[in-house]
């Protein structure tokens, strides 16, 4: 398995990433980190990350949430705003990952519906 970034698809000013299939969580984290870094280098300020088509994912523990949130926040460099769409059972009710990302200077939120995530991104100037 490679850690190359997932492909970015541009829709207006929003980079959309839709990983799918069976991919180990550590590879998902690394490839999304690379995609966020790629978006930042390209000057993209908004990213929609739709994870609902990933198979066999279990809800990550708090340690993994902290790790991936920190990695993605650092990759965003304070310039890429990230909306994550995930299945409800994968979202921590306290949104620990969102809090951690914000503590590292990132603008991130998580949603169960793509329309809500897009609306949040479109409100960002």
KOLPABA-166996 format. One record per residue (C-alpha): residue number from 1; residue in one letter; x, y, z. Coordinates in steps of 0.05 Angstrom, whole numbers, plus 5000, padded with zeros to 4 digits. Layout:
r seq: NUM; type: A; east: X; north: Y; up: Z
...
***
This chain:
r seq: 1; type: X; east: 5000; north: 5000; up: 5000
r seq: 2; type: X; east: 5026; north: 5068; up: 4981
r seq: 3; type: X; east: 5019; north: 5131; up: 5022
r seq: 4; type: X; east: 5008; north: 5174; up: 4961
r seq: 5; type: X; east: 4952; north: 5224; up: 4970
r seq: 6; type: X; east: 4881; north: 5210; up: 4951
r seq: 7; type: X; east: 4861; north: 5246; up: 4887
r seq: 8; type: X; east: 4833; north: 5316; up: 4896
r seq: 9; type: X; east: 4772; north: 5333; up: 4855
r seq: 10; type: X; east: 4756; north: 5407; up: 4850
r seq: 11; type: X; east: 4684; north: 5431; up: 4855
r seq: 12; type: X; east: 4684; north: 5506; up: 4850
r seq: 13; type: X; east: 4735; north: 5527; up: 4904
r seq: 14; type: X; east: 4728; north: 5463; up: 4945
r seq: 15; type: X; east: 4775; north: 5403; up: 4939
r seq: 16; type: X; east: 4736; north: 5339; up: 4949
r seq: 17; type: X; east: 4768; north: 5274; up: 4971
r seq: 18; type: X; east: 4727; north: 5210; up: 4972
r seq: 19; type: X; east: 4768; north: 5151; up: 4995
r seq: 20; type: X; east: 4732; north: 5085; up: 4987
r seq: 21; type: X; east: 4741; north: 5010; up: 4997
r seq: 22; type: X; east: 4781; north: 4971; up: 5048
r seq: 23; type: X; east: 4842; north: 5010; up: 5069
r seq: 24; type: X; east: 4877; north: 5002; up: 5136
r seq: 25; type: X; east: 4866; north: 5061; up: 5182
r seq: 26; type: X; east: 4940; north: 5080; up: 5185
r seq: 27; type: X; east: 4942; north: 5084; up: 5109
r seq: 28; type: X; east: 4878; north: 5125; up: 5107
r seq: 29; type: X; east: 4908; north: 5174; up: 5157
r seq: 30; type: X; east: 4973; north: 5179; up: 5118
r seq: 31; type: X; east: 4940; north: 5188; up: 5051
r seq: 32; type: X; east: 4891; north: 5240; up: 5076
r seq: 33; type: X; east: 4949; north: 5277; up: 5109
r seq: 34; type: X; east: 4985; north: 5277; up: 5042
r seq: 35; type: X; east: 4922; north: 5302; up: 5006
r seq: 36; type: X; east: 4915; north: 5359; up: 5056
r seq: 37; type: X; east: 4988; north: 5378; up: 5046
r seq: 38; type: X; east: 4977; north: 5376; up: 4971
r seq: 39; type: X; east: 4917; north: 5422; up: 4977
r seq: 40; type: X; east: 4956; north: 5470; up: 5020
r seq: 41; type: X; east: 5014; north: 5473; up: 4971
r seq: 42; type: X; east: 4964; north: 5487; up: 4915
r seq: 43; type: X; east: 4933; north: 5545; up: 4954
r seq: 44; type: X; east: 4867; north: 5509; up: 4963
r seq: 45; type: X; east: 4831; north: 5536; up: 5025
r seq: 46; type: X; east: 4771; north: 5488; up: 5030
r seq: 47; type: X; east: 4769; north: 5413; up: 5032
r seq: 48; type: X; east: 4711; north: 5365; up: 5036
r seq: 49; type: X; east: 4732; north: 5296; up: 5061
r seq: 50; type: X; east: 4678; north: 5244; up: 5051
r seq: 51; type: X; east: 4696; north: 5179; up: 5088
r seq: 52; type: X; east: 4629; north: 5144; up: 5085
r seq: 53; type: X; east: 4651; north: 5095; up: 5031
r seq: 54; type: X; east: 4710; north: 5067; up: 5070
r seq: 55; type: X; east: 4695; north: 4995; up: 5089
r seq: 56; type: X; east: 4708; north: 4959; up: 5155
r seq: 57; type: X; east: 4727; north: 5022; up: 5194
r seq: 58; type: X; east: 4715; north: 5019; up: 5268
r seq: 59; type: X; east: 4709; north: 5081; up: 5312
r seq: 60; type: X; east: 4780; north: 5102; up: 5329
r seq: 61; type: X; east: 4800; north: 5107; up: 5402
r seq: 62; type: X; east: 4816; north: 5174; up: 5434
r seq: 63; type: X; east: 4891; north: 5166; up: 5422
r seq: 64; type: X; east: 4881; north: 5154; up: 5348
r seq: 65; type: X; east: 4832; north: 5212; up: 5344
r seq: 66; type: X; east: 4884; north: 5258; up: 5376
r seq: 67; type: X; east: 4939; north: 5233; up: 5330
r seq: 68; type: X; east: 4900; north: 5240; up: 5265
r seq: 69; type: X; east: 4871; north: 5307; up: 5285
r seq: 70; type: X; east: 4941; north: 5334; up: 5301
r seq: 71; type: X; east: 4970; north: 5306; up: 5236
r seq: 72; type: X; east: 4914; north: 5336; up: 5194
r seq: 73; type: X; east: 4917; north: 5403; up: 5230
r seq: 74; type: X; east: 4992; north: 5408; up: 5219
r seq: 75; type: X; east: 4984; north: 5388; up: 5146
r seq: 76; type: X; east: 4931; north: 5442; up: 5137
r seq: 77; type: X; east: 4980; north: 5494; up: 5163
r seq: 78; type: X; east: 4924; north: 5539; up: 5186
r seq: 79; type: X; east: 4903; north: 5552; up: 5114
r seq: 80; type: X; east: 4860; north: 5492; up: 5093
r seq: 81; type: X; east: 4791; north: 5489; up: 5124
r seq: 82; type: X; east: 4768; north: 5417; up: 5128
r seq: 83; type: X; east: 4697; north: 5389; up: 5132
r seq: 84; type: X; east: 4696; north: 5314; up: 5146
r seq: 85; type: X; east: 4634; north: 5271; up: 5130
r seq: 86; type: X; east: 4632; north: 5206; up: 5168
r seq: 87; type: X; east: 4582; north: 5153; up: 5188
r seq: 88; type: X; east: 4549; north: 5171; up: 5254
r seq: 89; type: X; east: 4578; north: 5112; up: 5292
r seq: 90; type: X; east: 4649; north: 5137; up: 5276
r seq: 91; type: X; east: 4638; north: 5207; up: 5303
r seq: 92; type: X; east: 4656; north: 5221; up: 5376
r seq: 93; type: X; east: 4597; north: 5257; up: 5409
r seq: 94; type: X; east: 4645; north: 5305; up: 5443
r seq: 95; type: X; east: 4681; north: 5318; up: 5377
r seq: 96; type: X; east: 4749; north: 5308; up: 5409
r seq: 97; type: X; east: 4783; north: 5308; up: 5341
r seq: 98; type: X; east: 4753; north: 5375; up: 5323
r seq: 99; type: X; east: 4776; north: 5405; up: 5390
r seq: 100; type: X; east: 4847; north: 5377; up: 5381
r seq: 101; type: X; east: 4851; north: 5403; up: 5309
r seq: 102; type: X; east: 4828; north: 5472; up: 5332
r seq: 103; type: X; east: 4881; north: 5471; up: 5387
r seq: 104; type: X; east: 4932; north: 5461; up: 5332
r seq: 105; type: X; east: 4906; north: 5520; up: 5292
r seq: 106; type: X; east: 4861; north: 5484; up: 5243
r seq: 107; type: X; east: 4790; north: 5500; up: 5221
r seq: 108; type: X; east: 4756; north: 5431; up: 5221
r seq: 109; type: X; east: 4687; north: 5404; up: 5234
r seq: 110; type: X; east: 4654; north: 5336; up: 5225
r seq: 111; type: X; east: 4585; north: 5320; up: 5197
r seq: 112; type: X; east: 4541; north: 5262; up: 5180
r seq: 113; type: X; east: 4511; north: 5295; up: 5119
r seq: 114; type: X; east: 4550; north: 5320; up: 5059
r seq: 115; type: X; east: 4500; north: 5378; up: 5049
r seq: 116; type: X; east: 4514; north: 5404; up: 5119
r seq: 117; type: X; east: 4590; north: 5398; up: 5108
r seq: 118; type: X; east: 4585; north: 5437; up: 5043
r seq: 119; type: X; east: 4542; north: 5490; up: 5075
r seq: 120; type: X; east: 4594; north: 5499; up: 5130
r seq: 121; type: X; east: 4651; north: 5505; up: 5079
r seq: 122; type: X; east: 4612; north: 5554; up: 5036
r seq: 123; type: X; east: 4603; north: 5601; up: 5095
r seq: 124; type: X; east: 4679; north: 5607; up: 5100
r seq: 125; type: X; east: 4706; north: 5667; up: 5063
***
